[in-house]
Amino acid sequence: MGDALERLLTNLSWTHSLLDVGLVLALTYVVLVIIGERRTLWVVRGFIVLMLATAVSNSLKLALLNFVLEKLVVGSAVAMAVIFQSEFRRFLEQLGRGEITQLFHSSGRTTAQADSVIDEIVDAVKELSQNRIGALIVMETSSPIDERDFSVPGVKLDAEVSKELLQTIFQTTTLLHDGAVLIGGSRIMAAGVILPLSERTASRQLGTRHRAAMGITERVENCLCIVVSEETGSISLAERGTLNRPLTSSKLKELLEARFSSSSDERVVAPNLRTLGRQIGSRAQLVSRLLRLPSSASREKK
């Protein structure tokens, strides 16, 4: 009787542990879906490693190490809440409206939205070029650009991208025309941004706008910069310190669509639930998928 009771308690303990691990993995998956960006995936993985290390140190009775790790976990949780505040706000809003299940359904809205934003930008650039109005547009390709990478952050706007607004900003009679516009996703984040100038020796045909486009793309890899020359109306596209010029509006659209279609593919870090179920056959594979570290081959390539 005593042995049977002991086995029952052991089975219950194992069931409880498996349930605990399963719920943690499910919560982690939801976080990955909400964030949906490859760069921040490493932040989530680091946080998971910290939590696992805390659990191990607690089970081994390493009091001092456990104390330090617990403080790190709390601090990291607060930092993540600040970094991903927009994502968490969206999550809480959907949770309050009972729309949490929408997070697990993939749709073509992101692609359509990206295409419409590119169309608005290209139409604005075409008009500005024809009227020989100088313009400088910085586009984030993945994670947000740190304001410290700018010489002057400019004026925050947080407005939807539209060709009318872009054309209005760069009119010489406006206060914000002398600087760059920062676009993140489908939003105009700021205007009047002063960019650092490139220190490379540039052609005499290139003005301050072109040197600024080269400068920001040299300093920040995850961005593109569109330049419209005030003197000639020519269109240029800067990436990683290199200018692609001169461009037609159709060629600019082609380059932007190719660049942002590849970046949107890289942002996908969590498949829908059915795909996940087909790809992962066991809990061990799920753990290795979430905590997978780069292989030695990939490190050598880097």
C-alpha positions in Angstrom: 0.0 0.0 0.0 2.8 2.4 0.9 4.7 1.6 -2.3 1.6 2.2 -4.4 1.0 5.5 -2.7 4.6 6.5 -3.3 4.4 5.6 -7.0 1.2 7.6 -7.3 2.8 10.7 -5.7 5.8 10.3 -7.9 3.6 10.2 -11.0 1.7 13.2 -9.9 5.0 15.0 -9.3 6.2 14.2 -12.8 2.8 15.2 -14.3 2.9 18.5 -12.4 6.5 19.2 -13.6 5.6 18.4 -17.3 2.5 20.6 -17.0 4.7 23.4 -15.6 7.2 23.1 -18.4 4.5 22.9 -21.0 2.8 26.1 -19.8 6.1 27.9 -19.7 6.9 26.8 -23.3 3.4 27.9 -24.4 3.8 31.3 -22.8 7.2 31.6 -24.5 5.7 30.8 -27.9 3.0 33.5 -27.4 5.7 36.0 -26.6 7.5 35.1 -29.8 4.4 35.5 -31.8 3.7 38.9 -30.3 7.2 40.2 -30.8 7.6 38.7 -34.3 11.1 40.0 -35.0 14.2 38.0 -35.4 16.6 40.4 -33.6 14.5 40.5 -30.4 14.3 36.7 -30.5 17.8 36.6 -29.0 16.6 38.9 -26.1 13.8 36.4 -25.4 16.2 33.5 -25.5 18.6 35.2 -23.1 15.7 35.8 -20.7 14.8 32.1 -20.9 18.4 31.1 -20.2 18.4 33.4 -17.1 15.2 31.8 -15.8 16.6 28.3 -16.3 19.8 29.2 -14.6 17.8 30.6 -11.7 15.8 27.4 -11.4 19.0 25.3 -11.5 20.8 27.4 -8.9 17.7 27.2 -6.6 17.6 23.4 -6.9 21.3 23.1 -6.1 20.9 25.4 -3.1 23.4 28.0 -4.3 22.0 30.8 -2.3 24.2 33.7 -3.4 24.1 32.8 -7.1 20.3 32.3 -6.9 20.0 35.7 -5.3 22.0 37.4 -8.0 20.2 35.6 -10.8 16.7 36.4 -9.4 17.6 40.1 -9.4 18.8 39.8 -13.0 15.6 38.1 -14.0 13.5 40.9 -12.4 15.6 43.6 -14.0 15.5 41.9 -17.4 11.7 41.6 -17.1 11.4 45.3 -16.4 13.8 46.2 -19.3 11.8 44.0 -21.7 8.6 45.7 -20.6 10.1 49.0 -21.6 11.7 47.9 -24.8 8.6 46.0 -26.1 6.0 48.3 -24.6 4.1 48.7 -27.9 3.9 44.9 -28.4 2.8 44.3 -24.8 0.2 47.1 -25.1 -1.2 45.5 -28.3 -1.3 42.2 -26.4 -3.2 43.6 -23.5 -5.6 45.4 -25.8 -6.4 42.3 -27.7 -6.7 40.3 -24.4 -9.2 42.9 -23.1 -11.3 42.7 -26.3 -11.1 38.9 -26.3 -9.1 38.9 -29.6 -6.1 37.0 -28.3 -6.7 34.1 -30.8 -6.1 36.5 -33.7 -2.4 36.5 -32.8 -2.2 32.9 -34.0 -3.7 33.5 -37.5 -1.4 34.5 -40.2 -2.7 37.0 -42.8 -1.5 39.0 -45.8 -2.1 42.3 -44.0 1.5 43.0 -43.3 2.5 42.5 -47.0 -0.4 44.6 -48.2 0.5 47.3 -45.7 4.1 47.3 -46.7 3.2 47.6 -50.4 0.9 50.5 -49.7 3.5 52.3 -47.7 6.1 51.9 -50.5 3.6 53.2 -53.0 3.0 56.3 -50.9 6.7 56.9 -50.5 7.5 56.4 -54.2 4.6 58.6 -55.3 5.9 61.4 -52.9 9.5 61.0 -54.1 8.3 61.1 -57.8 6.5 64.4 -57.2 9.4 65.9 -55.2 11.8 64.9 -57.9 9.7 66.5 -60.7 9.4 69.7 -58.7 13.1 69.6 -57.7 12.3 69.8 -54.0 15.1 68.3 -51.9 14.2 65.4 -49.6 15.8 62.9 -47.2 13.9 59.8 -46.0 15.3 57.3 -43.6 13.5 53.9 -43.6 14.0 51.3 -40.8 14.3 47.8 -42.3 14.1 45.8 -39.0 14.6 47.0 -35.5 14.1 50.7 -34.4 17.1 53.0 -34.9 18.6 54.3 -31.6 18.2 58.1 -31.4 21.8 58.4 -30.4 22.8 57.5 -33.9 21.3 60.8 -35.1 23.1 64.2 -34.6 19.7 65.7 -33.7 16.6 63.4 -33.1 14.2 65.9 -34.6 10.5 66.3 -33.9 8.4 63.2 -33.1 5.3 62.9 -35.2 4.0 59.3 -35.1 1.7 59.7 -38.2 0.6 57.4 -41.0 2.7 57.5 -44.1 1.1 59.4 -46.9 2.5 61.1 -50.0 0.6 64.4 -49.1 2.3 64.6 -45.7 5.7 63.8 -47.0 5.4 66.4 -49.8 4.2 69.0 -47.2 7.1 68.3 -44.8 9.7 68.9 -47.5 8.2 72.2 -48.7 10.8 74.9 -48.1 8.2 77.1 -46.3 7.8 74.5 -43.5 9.9 74.4 -40.4 10.7 70.7 -40.7 12.0 70.6 -44.3 15.6 71.0 -43.4 16.3 67.5 -42.2 15.3 63.9 -42.7 12.0 62.1 -42.2 12.3 58.9 -40.2 9.8 56.1 -41.2 9.4 53.0 -39.1 6.9 50.4 -40.5 3.9 52.3 -41.7 4.4 55.3 -39.5 6.3 58.6 -39.9 8.2 58.6 -36.6 9.9 61.9 -36.8 10.8 64.8 -39.0 13.6 67.4 -39.0 16.1 64.7 -38.1 19.7 65.8 -38.5 21.9 62.9 -39.7 25.6 62.4 -39.3 27.7 63.2 -42.4 29.8 60.5 -44.0 33.6 60.9 -43.6 34.3 59.3 -46.9 35.6 61.4 -49.8 32.6 61.9 -52.0 32.2 63.3 -55.5 31.8 67.0 -55.8 28.4 66.4 -57.4 27.1 65.1 -54.1 25.7 67.6 -51.6 25.1 67.5 -47.9 21.9 65.3 -48.3 23.9 62.6 -50.1 26.7 62.7 -47.5 24.1 62.5 -44.7 22.4 59.5 -46.4 25.8 57.8 -46.6 26.6 58.7 -43.0 23.5 57.2 -41.4 23.6 54.0 -43.5 27.3 53.6 -42.6 26.5 53.9 -38.9 23.3 51.9 -38.9 22.9 48.8 -41.0 19.2 48.2 -40.5 18.1 51.2 -42.6 17.8 52.7 -46.1 17.9 56.3 -47.0 16.2 57.9 -50.0 17.6 61.2 -51.3 16.1 63.7 -53.7 18.5 66.3 -55.0 17.3 69.8 -54.8 19.6 70.9 -57.7 18.9 68.2 -60.3 15.9 66.3 -58.9 17.7 63.0 -59.2 16.7 60.2 -56.9 19.3 58.1 -54.9 19.1 55.2 -52.5 21.7 54.7 -49.8 22.4 51.4 -48.0 25.4 50.5 -45.9 27.2 53.7 -47.0 26.8 53.1 -50.7 24.7 55.3 -53.0 22.7 53.8 -55.8 22.1 56.6 -58.3 20.5 58.0 -60.3 17.2 56.1 -60.1 13.9 56.3 -61.7 10.8 56.1 -59.5 9.9 52.7 -60.9 13.4 51.4 -60.2 13.2 52.8 -56.7 9.9 51.0 -56.1 11.5 47.8 -57.4 14.5 48.1 -55.0 12.3 48.9 -52.0 9.9 46.0 -52.7 12.8 43.6 -53.0 14.4 44.9 -49.8 11.3 44.9 -47.7 10.0 41.6 -48.9 13.2 39.9 -47.8 13.2 41.7 -44.4 9.6 40.7 -43.8 10.5 37.0 -44.4 13.4 37.4 -41.9 11.0 38.8 -39.3 8.9 35.6 -39.1 10.1 33.8 -36.0 7.0 31.8 -35.0 4.8 29.8 -37.3 1.1 29.2 -36.7 0.0 26.5 -34.4 -0.8 23.9 -37.1 2.6 24.3 -38.7 4.3 24.2 -35.3 2.5 20.9 -34.5 3.6 19.4 -37.8 7.2 20.5 -37.4 7.7 19.6 -33.8 7.0 16.1 -32.7 8.1 16.1 -29.1 8.8 18.4 -26.2 12.5 17.9 -26.5 12.4 19.2 -30.1 10.4 22.2 -28.9 13.0 23.0 -26.2 15.8 22.7 -28.7 13.9 25.0 -31.2 13.4 27.7 -28.6 16.9 27.6 -27.1 18.8 26.7 -30.2 22.2 28.4 -30.2 24.1 29.2 -33.4 26.2 26.3 -34.8 30.0 26.5 -34.9 29.7 26.7 -38.7 27.6 29.8 -38.5 30.0 31.4 -36.0 32.9 30.8 -38.4 30.9 32.4 -41.3 30.4 35.5 -39.1 
